[in-house]
């Protein structure tokens, strides 16, 4: 048995509920190649869990100044859309866990660095949108992960304190955001090695080995 009795659960989206990281990295790689910007795999992996516009703002100096951050972000999103020829696969155990939490009466939400339209499309593909009590996206916060703002907003909307909230994440930035908010964090090693997620309270390979019972999370 892990953690206290929880009263709400918040999930990250990409890499936590749905396996979209390969698609995201391919889109970033294509953007950087199109503009002749040097990059490598560790650099692309470090973007996981962070808002796209925040990433581009940090790397703005590497692009031609004629292109705005908004233009570059729109270009990256167009590449991501072109790779999305079929729905991405859910992370093992993700859909089942969300349904189990919802069925038990626990309020469930998603806090993502993605845009609202993108998040809605992915959640609709998983048939999870109707189960969510809150959806916090990049448009809803002034500072993205690793800032705790998104998770604090989710807890506030649900009326549950962070210390009674169970957060599921896959990236170091997301783990940092959850812990800064004061939540209990379970990290899934789907996009990052377990060693990069050590700040989480619990690290698991995916969500298939977790079970919800009597208000507590159990490992099978």
C-alpha positions as CSV (number, residue, x, y, z in Angstrom):
1,X,0.0,0.0,0.0
2,X,1.4,3.4,-1.0
3,X,0.7,6.8,0.3
4,X,-2.3,8.2,2.3
5,X,-5.9,7.8,1.5
6,X,-6.4,10.0,-1.6
7,X,-9.4,12.2,-2.5
8,X,-8.5,13.1,-6.1
9,X,-6.2,12.1,-9.0
10,X,-4.6,14.2,-11.7
11,X,-2.9,12.8,-14.7
12,X,-0.4,14.2,-17.2
13,X,-1.4,13.4,-20.8
14,X,1.5,12.7,-23.2
15,X,3.6,9.8,-22.1
16,X,1.4,9.1,-19.0
17,X,-2.0,8.3,-20.5
18,X,-1.0,8.1,-24.2
19,X,2.2,7.1,-26.0
20,X,2.8,10.2,-28.1
21,X,6.4,11.0,-27.2
22,X,7.9,9.4,-30.4
23,X,5.5,11.6,-32.5
24,X,6.4,14.7,-30.5
25,X,10.1,14.1,-30.8
26,X,9.8,13.5,-34.5
27,X,7.9,16.9,-34.9
28,X,10.6,18.8,-32.9
29,X,13.4,17.1,-34.9
30,X,11.7,18.1,-38.2
31,X,11.3,21.7,-37.1
32,X,15.0,22.0,-36.1
33,X,16.1,20.3,-39.3
34,X,13.9,22.7,-41.4
35,X,15.6,25.7,-39.8
36,X,19.1,24.3,-39.5
37,X,19.1,24.3,-35.8
38,X,21.6,21.9,-34.1
39,X,20.0,19.3,-31.8
40,X,20.5,15.8,-30.5
41,X,18.5,13.1,-28.8
42,X,19.1,14.1,-25.2
43,X,18.0,17.6,-26.1
44,X,14.7,16.4,-27.6
45,X,14.1,14.1,-24.7
46,X,14.5,17.0,-22.3
47,X,11.4,18.7,-23.8
48,X,9.1,16.0,-22.4
49,X,6.3,17.4,-20.2
50,X,7.1,21.1,-21.0
51,X,5.0,23.6,-22.9
52,X,6.1,23.9,-26.5
53,X,6.1,27.7,-26.5
54,X,8.3,27.8,-23.4
55,X,10.8,25.5,-25.2
56,X,10.8,27.7,-28.3
57,X,11.3,30.8,-26.2
58,X,14.4,29.3,-24.6
59,X,15.8,28.3,-28.1
60,X,14.6,31.4,-29.9
61,X,18.2,32.6,-30.4
62,X,18.9,29.6,-32.6
63,X,16.2,30.5,-35.2
64,X,16.0,33.2,-37.7
65,X,14.6,36.3,-36.0
66,X,12.1,36.8,-38.8
67,X,10.1,33.9,-37.3
68,X,8.1,34.5,-34.1
69,X,7.6,31.9,-31.4
70,X,4.0,31.6,-32.3
71,X,4.9,30.9,-35.9
72,X,7.5,28.3,-35.0
73,X,5.0,26.6,-32.6
74,X,2.4,26.5,-35.3
75,X,4.9,24.9,-37.6
76,X,5.9,22.3,-35.0
77,X,2.2,21.5,-34.4
78,X,1.6,21.0,-38.1
79,X,4.4,18.4,-38.1
80,X,2.9,16.7,-35.1
81,X,-0.5,16.6,-36.8
82,X,1.1,15.1,-40.0
83,X,2.5,12.3,-38.0
84,X,-0.8,11.6,-36.2
85,X,-2.2,9.5,-39.0
86,X,-3.7,7.1,-36.4
87,X,-4.5,7.4,-32.7
88,X,-1.5,6.9,-30.5
89,X,-1.6,3.9,-28.3
90,X,-2.6,4.3,-24.6
91,X,0.1,3.7,-22.0
92,X,-0.5,0.1,-20.7
93,X,-3.0,0.2,-17.8
94,X,-3.8,3.9,-18.2
95,X,-7.4,3.7,-19.5
96,X,-8.2,0.9,-17.0
97,X,-6.9,2.9,-14.1
98,X,-8.7,6.1,-15.0
99,X,-11.9,4.2,-15.3
100,X,-11.4,2.4,-12.0
101,X,-10.7,5.7,-10.2
102,X,-13.8,7.3,-11.7
103,X,-16.0,4.3,-10.9
104,X,-14.9,4.5,-7.3
105,X,-16.2,8.1,-7.1
106,X,-12.8,9.7,-7.1
107,X,-12.6,13.0,-9.0
108,X,-10.2,12.6,-11.9
109,X,-8.5,15.3,-14.0
110,X,-5.8,15.9,-16.5
111,X,-3.1,18.6,-16.2
112,X,-1.1,18.9,-19.5
113,X,1.4,21.2,-21.2
114,X,-0.5,20.7,-24.4
115,X,-3.1,22.9,-26.0
116,X,-6.8,22.3,-25.2
117,X,-7.8,21.3,-28.7
118,X,-4.9,18.8,-28.9
119,X,-5.7,17.4,-25.4
120,X,-9.4,17.0,-26.2
121,X,-8.6,15.1,-29.4
122,X,-6.3,12.7,-27.6
123,X,-8.7,12.2,-24.7
124,X,-11.6,11.7,-27.0
125,X,-9.6,9.0,-28.8
126,X,-9.1,7.2,-25.5
127,X,-12.8,7.7,-24.7
128,X,-11.8,9.4,-21.4
129,X,-13.1,13.0,-21.8
130,X,-16.5,12.3,-20.3
131,X,-14.8,10.9,-17.1
132,X,-12.8,14.0,-16.3
133,X,-13.8,16.5,-13.7
134,X,-11.2,19.0,-14.8
135,X,-8.8,19.6,-17.7
136,X,-5.9,22.1,-17.2
137,X,-4.0,22.9,-20.4
138,X,-1.2,25.3,-21.5
139,X,-3.8,28.0,-22.1
140,X,-4.9,28.0,-18.5
141,X,-1.6,28.8,-16.8
142,X,0.9,31.6,-16.9
143,X,3.8,29.2,-16.1
144,X,4.0,25.7,-17.4
145,X,5.7,22.7,-15.8
146,X,8.0,22.5,-13.8
147,X,5.9,25.3,-12.2
148,X,3.2,23.8,-9.9
149,X,0.6,26.2,-11.2
150,X,-1.2,23.7,-13.3
151,X,-1.5,21.1,-10.5
152,X,-2.5,23.7,-8.0
153,X,-5.2,24.9,-10.3
154,X,-6.5,21.4,-10.8
155,X,-6.6,20.8,-7.0
156,X,-8.4,24.1,-6.5
157,X,-11.0,23.3,-9.1
158,X,-11.6,19.8,-7.6
159,X,-11.7,21.3,-4.1
160,X,-9.1,18.9,-2.8
161,X,-5.8,19.8,-1.1
162,X,-2.6,18.8,-3.0
163,X,-1.6,16.6,0.0
164,X,-4.7,14.5,-0.7
165,X,-4.1,14.4,-4.5
166,X,-2.5,11.6,-6.4
167,X,-0.5,12.7,-9.5
168,X,0.7,10.6,-12.4
169,X,3.6,11.9,-14.5
170,X,6.2,10.7,-16.9
171,X,8.8,13.5,-17.1
172,X,11.1,15.2,-14.7
173,X,9.5,18.6,-15.3
174,X,6.1,17.1,-14.4
175,X,7.4,15.3,-11.4
176,X,8.9,18.6,-10.2
177,X,5.6,20.4,-10.7
178,X,3.7,17.7,-8.8
179,X,6.1,17.7,-5.8
180,X,6.3,21.5,-5.7
181,X,2.5,21.6,-5.5
182,X,2.7,19.2,-2.5
183,X,1.1,16.2,-4.2
184,X,2.0,12.5,-4.0
185,X,3.6,11.6,-7.4
186,X,3.7,8.3,-9.2
187,X,6.1,8.4,-12.2
188,X,5.9,6.1,-15.2
189,X,9.1,5.3,-16.9
190,X,7.6,5.4,-20.4
191,X,9.6,8.3,-21.9
192,X,12.5,8.7,-19.4
193,X,14.7,6.2,-17.6
194,X,13.6,5.5,-14.0
195,X,16.9,7.1,-12.8
196,X,15.6,10.5,-14.1
197,X,12.4,10.2,-12.1
198,X,13.8,9.7,-8.7
199,X,12.1,12.8,-7.2
200,X,8.8,11.0,-7.5
201,X,7.3,9.1,-4.5
202,X,6.9,5.9,-6.6
203,X,8.4,4.9,-10.0
204,X,6.7,2.2,-12.1
205,X,7.3,0.9,-15.7
206,X,3.7,1.8,-16.7
207,X,0.3,1.8,-15.1
208,X,-0.6,-1.9,-15.7
209,X,0.8,-2.9,-12.3
210,X,-1.3,-0.5,-10.2
211,X,-4.7,-1.2,-8.6
212,X,-7.1,1.1,-6.8
213,X,-8.7,-0.3,-3.7
214,X,-10.5,1.4,-0.8
215,X,-9.1,4.8,-1.4
216,X,-5.5,3.7,-1.7
217,X,-3.2,2.7,-4.5
218,X,-1.7,-0.8,-4.6
219,X,1.0,-2.4,-6.6
220,X,0.0,-5.8,-7.9
